[in-house]
Amino acid sequence: MKKKITKPQTRPGRLMQLIALPVIFALFLLPVNLHAQAAKPNFSGTWAFNESKSNLGEGRGFRSASQMTVTQDGNNLSVARVRTNRDGEATTTTEKYTLDGKESVNTAGFGPSKTIVKWSADGKTLDFAITRTFDRNGETIEMKSTEVWTLTDAKTLSVLSTSVFQDNERKTTSVYDKK
């Protein structure tokens, strides 16, 4: 006696459901993934300080750079800042950072600074955590500060700085226009 072999029965549309589900999933997931990668801004360019848009607060403190040249290449950031010193001369300092949350050490006129730079959770801003140490009259002084860099539009860079020095906190916002 021969057994009759029958093909497995599938419900109409079942095959379409099996194909459509991964396709729909890919269509939704792919744009989200691409958007997350594209959301990180590139801060590269030459930026001129705009005093009228900035809020430097009261009291004395570090002057904002009159110009910054920023080079952002992959996971590396280089910032050349031009400032006017007490004698009225322009001086340039260059600092290099990585954007992966690892500590970068730079040495400026006041002494070494240790900086951790990482992207914010939404990938729209760069967050800097800076610790500077310097010697004043034989005493080692530590100053902590933060910076948050935001591109408010393609031609405007806003740097929100908060520094704590000898229990005094100072907040400033420096705005730079792209040249």
N, C-alpha and C positions, 0 to 999 in steps of 0.2 A: 504494500500500500504506500502510495506516495503522499507525502505531506505537502500541503499547499503552502507555499511561502508567500507571504504578503509583505508589501512595502509598509514601513512604519507610516502611520498617518500623522500628518501635521495639520494643525488647525489653519484655516486660511488666515493669512496675515502674520502668522507666527514668525516666519522667516524674515518678513519685513521688520518686525519688532526687534529681532535679534541683530539685524544689520543697522537699524536706525538708532538704537540706543548708544552704541559706541561712537557713531558719527555725530550725534547730537552732543554727547559728552565732550568730544574733541572740539567741536565748534565753540562751546562755551569756555572750555578750559584754555584753549590756545590763546584767544584774545586776552584773557585775564593774565596769563603768564607773560605775554608780550608787553602788556601794559605795565606790569610790575617792573620789567626790565627797562622799559623806556621811560619810566617815571623819574629816574634819577637825573637831575640836571647836570650840565657841564658848566662849571664856573670859569672856564678858561677865558682869558681876554685881558685887556688893559682897562682898569677901572679908575676913574677920577673922583675924588672925594667931593660930595655935594653938601656943603655946610648948611644951606637953607633947608634941606630936607632932613638933616640929622638932628638928633637930640643928645647933646653931650653932657647934660646934667649940670650940676653946680659944683664948684670947687675945682681944685687942680687935679691933674692926673695925666696919664699918657695921652698925647695928642694922636688923633687918628692919622693914618698915613694919607698924604696928599694924593698919592697914586699907588695902586697895586697892580702888579702884573702876575696873573695866575695862570699856571699851566697844569691842566688836569689830564693825565694820561693813564687810563685804566685805573689801577689801584693806587696811583701816586699823584701827589699834589705838591707843587712848588709855588711859593708865594714870595715875590720880591716887593718889599714895601719901601716907598720913598717917603722920608720924613724930614722936616726941617729941625736941625738941632738948635741948642741955645744960642749959638753964634750966628744963626741964620743960614747955615750951610745945609744943603740937601745931602742926606745920607741914605744909603740903600742897604737894607738887610734882606737876606734870602733865607727862607726856612723851607725844609722839605718834610713831608708827612706821608704816611700811608693811610689809606681809607678803610682799613680792616679792623680797627680797634686795637692795634698793637701800638705800643709806646714809641714815639719818635723823640729824639733828643736833638735840640738845636742850641747853639750858643750865640747869644747876642751881647751887646755892650754891658748889660747888667748881670750877665752870668747865664748859666744853663737853664733851659726850660725843657720840661718833659710834657709832651702833649699826646693825648689819645684822641684820634679823630675817627668818628664813625657816622654812618648814615642814620638818620632818624628812622623810626619804625615804618613810616609811610614812604621813605626814600626821597622825600622832597627837600630835606635840609641836611646840612653837614653840622654835626655837633662836636665842638672842640672842648676838651677838659685839659686845662693848662696849669702846671705847677712850676713857678719860677723860684729859684733860690739865688740870693745875692748877699754879698758882704757889705754891711754898713757899720763903720767904726768898730771893726773886729767882731761884730755880731752877725750870725747867719740869719737872714730874714727870708721867710717863705711867703709867697703871694699866690693865691689860687684864683683862677678865673675860668670863665666859660665863654664861648662864642657860639652863636647859632647863625649860620649863613643861609640866607634864603634869596632866591631869585624871585622878586615880586613881579617881574615881567622879564622879557628877553634882554632888556637894556638897563635893568636896575638891580643892584645887589644890596641887600640889607644885612648888616652885621650887628646883632644884638649881643652886647658884651656885659657880663656881670663879673666884677672883681671884688675880692675880699682882701683887705690889707689892714692889718692891726685892728681887727674887729670893726672896720668900716666897710660897708658894702656900697658899691657904686655901679649903677646901671647906665649904659649909654646905647644909643642906636646910631651907627654910622651908615650913611647911605652913599653908594657909589654909582656913578653913571658910566656905562660902557662907552669907551671912545671908539 
